């Protein structure tokens, strides 16, 4: 083979070999670029993916921000609404407060008017109470002040021998109620010692010039009378209180009878006499029972039993006469039995008039010679049928003048002369059979 052909063949073979190799190497270059592009693409995609993720995060955060803003806007709206509501409520509350304040002022003014009216009425009623001698509405301090004033007036009156001042001061003190009762008794004792107490009743110096009725009326408050009778601290006051019971006609007779009856059954001496005298003037059936019980049970005080007989005869009841008959038959003291027999004469009186059942030893009746059991038939020429007739007949006698009286004693008729002053008797109307 010629060199030319060989060379040609070699050239062709080389060309054939070189062409693929070139293509190969060219292809390698392209593939390299493609790989680079792919890498760049992947990197770009990754960045895009990252950017997309970041974008989503940003969008999510933005959504959160928007939600927060919306919430904040909502809260702001709610706050604004609440503020508006609170402002409205505040306004309404202010309106209500203004209205309430106006009503309160109106009510306060009305209350003040009512208070002034009530105070005026209270002052008026207090004045009425005090005018009528009722002082229980006073405070403890006011009572103490009035007690002090009353005591000072009483002592000045006693020292100055001013009867009216003494009686007025003691009357005012009694009106102060229980808080003043002990003070009343203390001061009464001073006046009582001046008048005379107990068995010397009415025989004191009597510098005040009290008569019996004035002395008894020194104690005028019924509650004080009850206190003095039941308390028992001062026997002299108890006696005086008992004497005052029969004059308390406005008080329940049964209550007065019980006070006197209980005192009688638990007393001796002059206290028993006072209780009997009280029962004599109390028109309650129980008084007869108390007197009858005393007459049958007491064995130490014949004088009091004789007085009880006189009072029972005056009451003129079957129960009383039974007790008198029993005393006439069996009492341990002859003078009591005789008094019971004399009292029985009332059942068959010898004349019509007032049979004397009690005589004050210091009265004008005793000084004139009147005795228990006598029947007074006339006084200064006036016919006497009951006790009230005596008081009426006394009006026909000039002041300071004596008066003639007719007395039936047993079978005899006597004419006695009563000097001016307190007669000092008690009796019961009788009618001749």
C-alpha positions in Angstrom: 0.0 0.0 0.0 1.2 3.2 -1.0 2.1 5.6 1.5 -0.4 8.0 0.1 -3.1 5.6 0.4 -2.0 4.7 3.8 -1.8 8.2 4.7 -5.2 8.8 3.3 -6.6 5.9 5.1 -4.8 7.0 8.3 -6.3 10.5 7.8 -9.7 9.0 7.3 -9.3 6.8 10.3 -8.0 9.6 12.3 -10.8 11.8 11.1 -13.3 9.1 12.0 -11.6 8.7 15.4 -11.2 12.4 16.0 -14.8 13.2 15.1 -16.3 11.2 17.9 -13.6 12.2 20.3 -14.4 15.8 19.5 -18.0 15.2 19.9 -17.2 13.4 23.1 -15.2 16.2 24.4 -17.7 18.7 23.2 -20.4 16.7 24.8 -18.4 16.7 28.0 -18.3 20.5 27.9 -22.0 20.8 27.4 -22.7 18.3 30.2 -20.5 20.3 32.5 -22.3 23.4 31.7 -25.6 21.6 32.2 -24.5 20.3 35.5 -23.5 23.8 36.5 -26.8 25.1 35.3 -28.5 22.3 37.2 -26.6 23.2 40.3 -27.4 26.8 39.8 -31.0 25.9 39.2 -31.1 23.7 42.3 -29.5 26.4 44.3 -32.0 28.9 42.8 -34.8 26.5 43.6 -33.5 26.0 47.1 -33.2 29.8 47.5 -36.7 30.1 46.0 -37.9 27.5 48.4 -36.2 29.2 51.3 -37.6 32.5 50.1 -41.0 30.9 49.8 -40.7 29.5 53.3 -39.5 32.8 54.6 -42.4 34.4 52.7 -44.8 32.0 54.2 -43.3 32.8 57.6 -43.6 36.5 56.9 -47.1 36.0 55.7 -47.9 33.9 58.8 -46.3 36.6 61.0 -48.2 39.2 59.0 -51.4 37.2 59.6 -50.5 37.1 63.3 -49.9 40.8 63.3 -53.1 41.4 61.4 -55.0 39.2 63.9 -53.3 40.9 66.8 -54.2 44.2 65.2 -57.7 43.1 64.6 -57.9 41.9 68.2 -56.4 45.1 69.4 -58.8 47.0 67.2 -61.6 44.9 68.6 -60.3 45.6 72.2 -60.1 49.2 71.4 -63.6 49.1 70.1 -64.7 47.3 73.2 -62.9 49.7 75.4 -64.4 52.5 73.5 -67.8 50.9 73.8 -67.2 50.2 77.5 -66.0 53.8 78.0 -69.2 55.0 76.3 -71.3 52.7 78.4 -69.5 53.7 81.6 -69.9 57.4 80.7 -73.6 56.8 80.1 -74.0 54.8 83.3 -72.0 57.5 85.1 -74.4 60.1 83.8 -77.4 58.0 84.8 -75.8 57.4 88.2 -75.2 61.2 88.6 -78.8 61.8 87.7 -80.0 59.2 90.2 -77.6 60.7 92.8 -78.9 64.2 92.2 -82.5 62.9 92.4 -81.7 60.9 95.6 -80.0 64.0 97.1 -83.0 66.1 96.3 -85.3 63.5 97.8 -83.0 63.2 100.8 -83.0 67.0 101.3 -86.8 66.9 101.0 -87.0 64.0 103.5 -84.6 65.7 105.8 -86.6 68.9 105.8 -89.8 66.9 106.3 -88.1 64.9 109.1 -86.9 68.1 110.7 -90.4 69.6 110.5 -91.7 66.3 112.0 -89.1 66.4 114.7 -89.9 69.9 115.6 -93.6 69.1 115.6 -92.9 65.9 117.7 -90.7 67.9 120.1 -93.4 70.5 120.5 -96.0 67.8 121.1 -93.7 66.1 123.6 -93.1 69.4 125.4 -96.8 70.0 125.5 -97.5 66.5 126.9 -94.7 66.9 129.4 -96.3 70.1 130.5 -99.6 68.4 130.8 -98.0 65.5 132.8 -96.3 67.8 135.2 -99.4 69.9 135.6 -101.1 66.7 136.7 -98.2 65.7 138.9 -96.7 63.0 136.7 -92.9 63.1 136.5 -92.0 59.5 135.4 -90.9 60.8 132.0 -87.9 62.6 133.6 -84.4 61.2 133.3 -82.5 59.9 136.3 -80.4 63.1 136.3 -83.5 65.3 136.2 -85.2 63.3 139.0 -82.1 63.7 141.2 -82.0 67.5 140.5 -85.7 67.8 141.4 -85.2 65.6 144.5 -82.5 68.0 145.7 -84.6 71.0 145.0 -87.6 69.4 146.8 -85.6 68.5 149.8 -84.1 72.0 150.1 -87.6 73.5 149.9 -89.0 71.1 152.4 -86.2 71.8 154.9 -86.5 75.5 154.5 -90.3 75.3 155.0 -89.8 73.1 158.1 -87.2 75.4 159.6 -89.5 78.4 158.9 -92.6 76.7 160.2 -94.2 77.1 156.8 -96.9 74.4 156.6 -97.8 75.1 153.0 -94.2 75.0 151.8 -93.6 71.7 153.6 -96.7 70.1 152.2 -96.1 71.4 148.7 -92.4 70.2 148.7 -93.4 66.7 149.9 -96.2 66.5 147.4 -93.8 67.4 144.6 -91.3 64.8 145.7 -93.9 62.0 145.7 -94.7 62.8 142.1 -91.1 61.9 141.1 -91.9 58.2 141.5 -90.1 55.2 143.1 -86.6 56.8 142.9 -87.8 59.5 145.4 -89.8 57.3 147.8 -87.1 56.7 150.3 -86.3 60.4 150.4 -90.0 61.1 150.8 -90.2 58.8 153.8 -87.0 60.4 155.3 -88.5 63.9 155.1 -92.0 62.8 156.1 -90.4 61.4 159.3 -89.3 64.9 160.2 -92.8 66.3 159.8 -94.2 63.3 161.6 -92.0 63.8 164.6 -93.3 67.4 164.8 -96.9 66.2 164.7 -96.5 63.2 167.0 -96.4 59.5 166.0 -97.4 56.1 167.3 -99.1 56.1 170.7 -98.3 59.8 170.8 -100.0 60.4 167.5 -101.1 64.0 167.3 -99.4 65.0 170.5 -96.1 66.4 169.2 -95.1 70.1 169.3 -96.8 70.5 165.9 -94.9 73.7 165.1 -96.3 73.5 161.6 -99.9 73.6 162.9 -101.1 70.5 161.0 -104.5 69.2 161.7 -105.3 65.5 161.4 -106.5 65.6 157.8 -103.4 67.7 156.7 -101.1 65.3 158.5 -102.7 62.3 156.8 -102.6 64.0 153.5 -98.8 64.6 153.7 -98.7 61.2 151.9 -100.9 61.5 148.9 -99.3 59.2 146.3 -100.9 55.7 146.3 -97.8 54.0 145.0 -95.8 55.5 147.9 -98.6 54.3 150.3 -98.2 50.8 149.0 -94.4 51.0 149.2 -94.6 52.2 152.8 -97.0 49.5 153.9 -95.2 46.6 152.2 -91.6 47.7 152.5 -91.7 47.9 156.3 -88.5 50.0 156.8 -90.3 52.7 158.8 -93.1 51.6 161.1 -94.3 55.2 161.7 -94.7 55.7 157.9 -96.5 52.4 157.6 -99.0 53.5 160.2 -99.6 56.8 158.4 -99.9 55.0 155.1 -102.5 52.7 156.5 -104.5 55.6 157.8 -104.4 57.1 154.3 -105.8 54.0 152.6 -109.5 54.7 153.4 -109.2 58.2 151.8 -108.0 56.7 148.5 -111.5 56.1 147.2 -110.3 56.3 143.6 -108.1 53.2 144.0 -109.5 49.7 143.8 -111.2 48.8 147.1 -110.0 45.1 146.9 -106.4 46.2 146.6 -106.7 48.6 149.5 -108.4 46.0 151.6 -105.6 43.5 150.9 -102.9 46.0 151.8 -104.6 46.8 155.1 -105.6 43.2 155.8 -102.2 41.7 155.2 -100.7 44.5 157.4 -103.3 43.8 160.2 -102.6 40.0 160.3 -98.8 40.7 160.6 -98.9 43.7 162.9 -99.1 44.6 166.6 -99.8 47.7 168.7 -100.7 50.9 167.0 -100.0 49.5 163.5 -102.8 47.1 164.0 -105.1 49.9 165.1 -104.2 51.8 161.9 -104.9 48.8 159.7 -108.3 48.3 161.4 -109.2 51.9 160.9 -108.2 51.6 157.2 -110.5 48.5 156.8 -113.4 50.3 158.5 -113.5 52.8 155.6 -112.9 50.4 152.7 -116.2 49.1 151.2 -114.9 45.7 150.1 -116.3 42.3 151.4 -112.8 41.0 152.1 -112.3 43.7 154.8 -114.8 41.8 157.0 -112.9 38.6 156.5 -109.6 40.2 157.5 -111.2 41.7 160.6 -112.9 38.5 161.6 -109.7 36.5 161.2 -107.8 39.0 163.3 -110.5 39.0 166.1 -110.4 35.2 166.4 -106.6 34.8 166.1 -105.0 37.7 168.0 -104.5 37.3 171.7 -102.0 40.1 172.5 -103.8 43.3 171.7 -107.2 43.7 173.4 -107.5 47.3 172.4 -107.1 46.5 168.7 -109.6 43.6 169.1 -112.2 46.0 170.6 -111.7 48.3 167.7 -112.1 45.4 165.2 -115.4 44.6 167.0 -116.6 48.2 166.5 -115.7 48.1 162.8 -117.4 44.7 162.3 -120.6 46.0 163.9 -120.4 49.0 161.6 -120.1 46.7 158.5 -123.2 44.8 159.8 -122.6 41.5 157.9 -123.5 37.9 159.0 -119.8 36.9 158.9 -118.9 39.9 161.1 -121.7 39.3 163.6 -120.6 35.6 163.9 -117.1 36.8 164.8 -118.5 39.3 167.3 -120.7 36.7 169.0 -117.7 34.4 169.2 -115.7 37.1 170.9 -118.5 37.9 173.3 -118.6 34.3 174.4 -114.9 33.3 174.5 -112.4 36.1 174.1 -109.7 35.9 176.8 -110.1 39.5 177.8 -113.2 40.7 179.7 -113.1 44.2 178.2 -113.2 42.6 174.7 -116.1 40.4 175.6 -118.0 43.5 177.0 -117.2 45.4 173.8 -118.6 42.6 171.7 -121.8 42.5 173.8 -122.2 46.3 173.5 -121.6 46.1 169.7 -124.5 43.6 169.5 -126.8 46.5 170.4 -126.3 47.8 166.8 -128.5 44.9 165.7 -131.3 46.2 167.9 -130.6 49.9 168.2 -132.7 52.0 170.6 -132.9 55.0 168.3 -132.4 56.0 164.7 -129.2 57.9 164.0 -125.5 57.4 163.8 -124.1 54.8 166.2 -120.6 55.9 167.3 -118.0 53.1 166.5 -114.8 55.1 167.1 -113.8 58.1 169.2 -110.5 60.0 168.9 -109.3 60.5 172.4 -108.0 64.0 171.5 -111.1 65.1 169.5 -113.9 67.3 170.6 -116.3 64.3 170.7 -114.3 62.6 173.5 -114.0 65.9 175.4 -117.8 66.4 175.2 -118.3 62.9 176.6 -119.3 60.9 173.5 -118.6 57.2 173.8 -118.5 54.2 171.5 -122.0 52.7 171.3 -123.7 56.1 171.6 -126.3 57.0 169.0 -126.2 60.6 167.8 -129.7 61.7 166.8 -129.3 65.4 166.3 -126.6 68.1 165.8 -127.4 71.7 166.5 -131.1 70.9 166.1 -130.6 69.1 162.8 -131.8 65.5 162.6 -129.0 63.0 162.0 -129.5 59.8 160.2 -126.1 59.2 158.6 -122.5 60.5 158.9 -123.0 63.0 156.0 -125.8 64.6 157.9 -123.3 65.6 160.6 -121.0 67.3 158.2 -124.0 69.1 156.7 -125.3 70.2 160.1 -121.9 71.6 161.0 -122.3 74.3 158.3 -125.2 75.7 160.4 -122.8 76.6 163.3 -120.9 79.9 163.2 -117.2 79.7 163.2 -115.8 79.4 166.7 -119.2 78.5 168.2 -120.1 75.4 170.1 -123.0 73.1 169.1 -125.5 71.0 171.1 -125.9 67.4 170.2 -128.4 64.7 171.4 -127.1 61.3 172.2 -129.0 58.1 173.1 -127.0 55.9 175.4 -128.9 52.7 176.4 -132.3 53.9 177.7 -131.2 57.5 178.3 -131.1 60.5 176.0 -128.3 62.9 176.7 -127.6 66.5 175.4 -123.9 67.3 175.1 -122.0 70.3 173.9 -119.4 70.1 171.1 -116.7 72.8 171.2 -115.3 74.1 167.9 -112.8 71.9 166.1 -112.5 68.3 164.9 -115.2 66.1 166.4 -113.0 63.0 166.0 -115.7 60.3 165.6 -116.7 57.6 163.2 -120.0 55.7 163.1 -122.6 53.8 161.2 -126.2 54.6 160.4 -128.7 52.6 162.4 -132.5 52.4 162.4 -134.6 51.6 165.5 -136.5 48.3 165.1 
